[in-house]
Amino acid sequence: MTGILYGVGVGPGDPELVTVKAARLIAEADVVAYHSARHGRSNARACAAPYLREGQAEIRLMYPVTTETTDHPGGYRGALDDFYAGAAEELAEHLTAGRNVVLLAEGDPMFYSSYMHMHKRLRGRFECVVVPGVTSVSAAAAATGVPLVEADEVLTVLPGTLPEAELRRRLADTDAAAIMKLGRTFPTVRGALQGADRDGSARYVERASRPDERVLALADVTAADVPYFSTVLVPGRINAPAAPSVPRGEVVVVGLGPGDEAWTTPEVRHELSEATDIVGYRTYTDRVRPRPASACTPRTTGSRPSVPGTHWNSRPEAPGWRW
């Protein structure tokens, strides 16, 4: 009789977020396998460590590449495809011998996990059982303390590896978003959030549920310090943190009358006296009597006067006037 392959989600980082079922299967397994980068460390194994027992065989499935370049003839994707094929056969040897294998997956096995590559290669040959785990999105939302979606709001999960224009489009089209796979992609992600006008409510969560967890506003994040295991959450508008209040002006469209100043109404005169900026064709602005410079507050381009003044878009023709 062949063994069973268990894809076991061990949560986002906190060993106490491992489910009861996952803990039992880890302890009972003949073989425990996990993926790791070339440094050999595994976050998934660290989560499962309290539930391992002595005498269990362990298999470390070490990626040949992560973010670095490769001289594989098939490039990065070719190198990974060969690795997954070899790793699947290594697990198959134990399964064929009748040993049950638990393959650890950080978060959930079917959510951006390496387990799925083994599952697709082995499910036709062996029994495969998936044990769900707590995702990093759930842990990150808990860390922010802000509800992610409510009522009929739609949540979109996005990989930060998408082009900035595509990220921006999708952010503009959804109620709430979780953006994963950060690290070197963070500047692109931040640019997309700013372009979609969603950066004000975005929250950055690093290493959710672990002792070194961090939660920051997007503006407080230094791009060079962003690890791969981080997430940006944009809550739905029902629960999005209120943006800082920004004073806003108003546009008042006035008619100057048929020509003579006597035909300009009192209401128009009042609006002109209160205006901080006068905009229009030169023919029209030339008809508006400018106020003396003493009644205006000088300002530089892009700033707003602290008290009412008038900025004219026509050229000055005499000293003592501000245009």
C-alpha positions as CSV (number, residue, x, y, z in Angstrom):
1,M,0.0,0.0,0.0
2,T,1.3,3.4,-0.9
3,G,1.6,6.3,1.5
4,I,-0.5,9.5,1.6
5,L,0.9,12.9,0.8
6,Y,-0.4,15.6,3.2
7,G,-0.1,19.2,2.2
8,V,-0.3,20.8,5.6
9,G,-0.7,24.6,6.1
10,V,1.2,25.8,9.2
11,G,0.1,29.4,9.3
12,P,1.9,32.6,8.7
13,G,4.6,32.4,11.3
14,D,3.2,31.9,14.9
15,P,3.4,28.2,15.8
16,E,0.2,28.6,17.9
17,L,-1.7,29.4,14.6
18,V,-1.2,25.8,13.5
19,T,-4.5,23.9,13.5
20,V,-5.2,20.9,15.7
21,K,-5.4,18.7,12.7
22,A,-2.1,20.0,11.2
23,A,-0.3,19.4,14.6
24,R,-1.6,15.8,14.8
25,L,-0.6,14.9,11.2
26,I,2.9,16.5,11.7
27,A,3.4,14.4,14.8
28,E,2.2,11.2,13.1
29,A,4.0,11.5,9.8
30,D,6.8,9.1,8.8
31,V,8.4,11.8,6.7
32,V,8.2,15.6,7.1
33,A,9.3,17.7,4.1
34,Y,9.7,21.4,3.6
35,H,11.0,23.8,1.0
36,S,13.9,26.2,1.7
37,A,16.1,28.7,0.0
38,R,19.8,28.0,-0.4
39,H,20.6,29.2,3.1
40,G,18.7,26.1,4.4
41,R,16.4,27.8,6.8
42,S,12.6,27.2,6.5
43,N,9.9,29.4,8.0
44,A,7.4,26.5,7.6
45,R,9.6,24.1,9.6
46,A,10.1,26.7,12.3
47,C,6.3,26.9,12.7
48,A,6.0,23.1,12.8
49,A,9.0,22.6,15.2
50,P,6.9,22.2,18.4
51,Y,5.0,19.3,16.8
52,L,7.8,17.2,15.4
53,R,8.9,14.0,17.1
54,E,12.2,12.3,17.4
55,G,13.0,9.7,14.7
56,Q,11.1,11.3,11.9
57,A,12.8,11.5,8.6
58,E,13.1,15.1,7.3
59,I,13.5,16.1,3.7
60,R,14.7,19.6,2.8
61,L,13.7,20.6,-0.7
62,M,16.2,23.4,-1.4
63,Y,15.5,25.8,-4.3
64,P,18.3,26.1,-6.8
65,V,17.4,29.8,-7.3
66,T,15.2,32.3,-5.6
67,T,15.8,35.9,-6.9
68,E,19.3,35.4,-8.3
69,T,20.1,34.7,-12.0
70,T,20.7,31.3,-13.4
71,D,22.6,29.8,-16.3
72,H,20.0,27.1,-16.8
73,P,19.2,26.8,-20.5
74,G,15.5,27.2,-19.7
75,G,16.2,30.3,-17.6
76,Y,14.6,30.9,-14.2
77,R,11.4,29.1,-15.0
78,G,13.3,26.1,-16.5
79,A,15.4,25.8,-13.4
80,L,12.4,25.7,-11.1
81,D,10.5,23.3,-13.3
82,D,13.4,20.8,-13.2
83,F,13.6,21.3,-9.4
84,Y,9.9,20.7,-8.9
85,A,10.1,17.5,-11.0
86,G,13.1,16.2,-9.0
87,A,11.5,17.1,-5.7
88,A,8.3,15.3,-6.7
89,E,10.2,12.1,-7.5
90,E,12.1,12.3,-4.2
91,L,8.7,12.4,-2.3
92,A,7.3,9.7,-4.6
93,E,10.0,7.3,-3.5
94,H,8.8,7.5,0.1
95,L,5.2,7.3,-0.9
96,T,5.8,4.2,-3.0
97,A,7.5,2.6,0.0
98,G,4.3,3.1,2.0
99,R,5.4,6.1,4.1
100,N,3.1,8.9,4.8
101,V,4.6,12.3,3.9
102,V,3.7,15.7,5.4
103,L,4.8,18.5,3.1
104,L,4.7,21.7,5.2
105,A,3.4,24.9,3.6
106,E,3.6,28.3,5.1
107,G,0.2,29.9,5.2
108,D,-2.2,27.8,3.2
109,P,-1.1,25.0,0.8
110,M,-3.3,26.2,-2.1
111,F,-2.5,29.9,-1.7
112,Y,0.7,31.0,-3.4
113,S,2.4,28.0,-1.9
114,S,5.2,25.7,-3.1
115,Y,3.1,22.7,-2.1
116,M,0.8,23.1,-5.1
117,H,3.7,22.2,-7.5
118,M,4.1,18.9,-5.8
119,H,0.3,18.4,-5.6
120,K,-0.1,18.8,-9.4
121,R,2.7,16.3,-10.1
122,L,1.7,13.6,-7.6
123,R,-2.1,13.7,-7.3
124,G,-2.6,11.3,-10.2
125,R,-0.3,8.7,-8.6
126,F,-0.9,9.0,-4.9
127,E,-3.6,10.0,-2.5
128,C,-3.1,13.7,-1.7
129,V,-4.9,15.4,1.3
130,V,-4.8,19.2,1.8
131,V,-5.0,20.6,5.3
132,P,-5.8,24.4,5.1
133,G,-3.8,26.9,7.0
134,V,-4.2,30.5,8.2
135,T,-3.0,32.8,5.3
136,S,-0.7,35.8,5.7
137,V,-3.5,38.0,4.5
138,S,-5.7,36.9,7.4
139,A,-2.8,37.4,9.9
140,A,-1.9,40.8,8.4
141,A,-5.6,42.0,8.6
142,A,-5.6,40.9,12.3
143,A,-2.4,42.9,12.9
144,T,-3.8,46.1,11.5
145,G,-7.0,45.9,13.6
146,V,-9.0,47.3,10.7
147,P,-11.7,45.1,9.0
148,L,-10.6,44.3,5.5
149,V,-13.9,43.9,3.8
150,E,-17.5,44.3,4.9
151,A,-21.0,43.7,3.4
152,D,-20.7,43.5,-0.4
153,E,-17.2,44.8,-0.7
154,V,-14.9,42.9,-3.0
155,L,-11.3,41.9,-2.0
156,T,-8.7,41.5,-4.7
157,V,-5.4,39.7,-3.9
158,L,-2.5,40.9,-6.1
159,P,1.1,39.8,-6.6
160,G,3.5,42.7,-6.4
161,T,5.3,41.3,-9.4
162,L,2.6,42.7,-11.7
163,P,3.5,45.8,-13.8
164,E,2.7,49.1,-12.1
165,A,0.1,50.1,-14.7
166,E,-1.8,46.7,-14.1
167,L,-1.6,47.1,-10.4
168,R,-2.9,50.6,-10.6
169,R,-5.8,49.5,-12.8
170,R,-6.8,46.7,-10.5
171,L,-6.5,48.8,-7.4
172,A,-8.8,51.4,-8.9
173,D,-11.4,48.7,-9.8
174,T,-11.6,47.0,-6.4
175,D,-13.0,47.8,-2.9
176,A,-10.2,46.3,-1.0
177,A,-6.8,44.8,-1.8
178,A,-4.0,42.6,-0.4
179,I,-0.7,42.9,-2.2
180,M,1.8,40.2,-1.7
181,K,5.3,39.2,-2.9
182,L,6.9,42.5,-2.0
183,G,10.6,42.9,-1.3
184,R,12.2,44.3,-4.4
185,T,8.8,45.1,-5.9
186,F,7.8,47.5,-3.2
187,P,8.7,50.8,-5.1
188,T,6.4,49.6,-7.9
189,V,3.6,48.7,-5.5
190,R,3.9,52.1,-3.8
191,G,3.8,53.9,-7.1
192,A,0.7,52.0,-8.1
193,L,-1.1,52.8,-4.8
194,Q,-0.3,56.5,-5.2
195,G,-1.4,56.5,-8.9
196,A,-4.7,54.9,-7.9
197,D,-5.1,57.3,-4.9
198,R,-5.2,54.4,-2.5
199,D,-2.0,55.0,-0.6
200,G,-3.6,57.1,2.2
201,S,-5.5,54.1,3.6
202,A,-2.9,51.4,2.8
203,R,-1.2,49.6,5.7
204,Y,2.1,47.8,5.5
205,V,2.5,44.6,7.5
206,E,5.8,42.8,7.9
207,R,6.2,39.2,9.1
208,A,2.6,39.0,10.4
209,S,2.1,37.1,13.6
210,R,5.8,36.7,14.3
211,P,7.7,38.3,17.3
212,D,9.3,40.8,14.9
213,E,6.0,41.8,13.3
214,R,5.7,45.4,12.1
215,V,2.7,47.5,11.1
216,L,3.3,50.8,9.4
217,A,1.6,53.4,7.3
218,L,2.8,53.3,3.7
219,A,4.6,56.6,4.0
220,D,6.7,55.4,6.9
221,V,8.2,52.4,5.0
222,T,11.8,52.5,3.7
223,A,11.9,50.5,0.5
224,A,15.4,49.1,1.1
225,D,14.2,47.4,4.3
226,V,11.1,45.6,2.9
227,P,11.4,41.8,3.1
228,Y,9.6,39.3,0.8
229,F,7.4,38.2,3.7
230,S,5.4,41.4,3.9
231,T,2.0,42.5,2.7
232,V,0.2,45.7,1.9
233,L,-3.5,45.9,2.8
234,V,-5.9,48.4,1.5
235,P,-9.2,48.1,3.5
236,G,-12.6,48.6,1.9
237,R,-13.9,52.1,2.0
238,I,-16.4,51.3,4.7
239,N,-13.6,50.8,7.2
240,A,-10.7,52.7,5.5
241,P,-9.0,55.1,7.9
242,A,-10.1,58.6,7.3
243,A,-7.7,60.6,5.2
244,P,-6.4,63.9,6.7
245,S,-8.7,66.8,6.1
246,V,-7.4,69.0,3.3
247,P,-8.7,72.5,2.9
248,R,-10.3,72.9,-0.5
249,G,-11.4,75.9,-2.4
250,E,-14.3,76.3,-4.8
251,V,-14.7,77.5,-8.4
252,V,-17.3,80.3,-8.9
253,V,-18.2,81.1,-12.5
254,V,-19.4,84.7,-12.9
255,G,-20.7,86.7,-15.8
256,L,-19.3,90.2,-16.1
257,G,-22.2,91.6,-18.1
258,P,-22.4,93.1,-21.6
259,G,-19.5,95.6,-21.3
260,D,-19.9,98.6,-19.0
261,E,-18.9,98.0,-15.4
262,A,-22.2,99.4,-14.2
263,W,-23.9,96.3,-15.6
264,T,-21.8,94.0,-13.4
265,T,-24.1,92.7,-10.6
266,P,-23.4,93.2,-6.9
267,E,-23.2,89.4,-6.5
268,V,-20.4,89.2,-9.1
269,R,-18.6,92.2,-7.5
270,H,-18.8,90.3,-4.1
271,E,-17.4,87.1,-5.5
272,L,-14.6,89.0,-7.3
273,S,-13.7,90.7,-4.0
274,E,-13.5,87.4,-2.2
275,A,-11.5,85.5,-4.9
276,T,-8.0,84.4,-4.3
277,D,-7.4,83.7,-8.0
278,I,-9.0,85.2,-11.2
279,V,-8.8,82.9,-14.3
280,G,-10.1,83.7,-17.8
281,Y,-9.3,85.0,-21.2
282,R,-7.2,88.2,-21.2
283,T,-10.1,90.1,-22.7
284,Y,-12.2,89.3,-19.6
285,T,-9.5,89.7,-17.0
286,D,-8.6,93.1,-18.4
287,R,-12.2,94.2,-17.6
288,V,-11.8,93.4,-13.9
289,R,-10.4,96.3,-11.9
290,P,-7.5,94.9,-9.9
291,R,-7.1,95.7,-6.2
292,P,-4.1,97.6,-4.8
293,A,-1.1,95.4,-3.9
294,S,-1.7,96.4,-0.3
295,A,-4.9,94.4,-0.3
296,C,-3.2,91.3,-1.6
297,T,-1.0,88.8,0.0
298,P,2.1,87.9,-2.0
299,R,2.5,84.2,-2.7
300,T,4.7,81.8,-4.5
301,T,3.5,79.5,-7.2
302,G,1.6,76.5,-5.8
303,S,1.0,78.0,-2.3
304,R,-2.3,79.4,-1.0
305,P,-2.6,82.9,0.4
306,S,-3.1,83.0,4.2
307,V,-5.7,85.8,3.8
308,P,-7.7,86.7,0.7
309,G,-5.8,88.3,-2.1
310,T,-6.0,88.2,-5.9
311,H,-3.8,86.5,-8.4
312,W,-4.3,87.8,-11.9
313,N,-3.4,85.9,-15.0
314,S,-3.0,89.2,-17.0
315,R,0.2,91.2,-17.2
316,P,0.7,94.2,-14.9
317,E,0.4,97.6,-16.6
318,A,1.1,99.9,-13.7
319,P,3.0,99.8,-10.4
320,G,1.0,99.2,-7.2
321,W,-1.2,96.4,-8.5
322,R,-0.8,92.7,-8.0
323,W,-1.8,90.6,-11.1
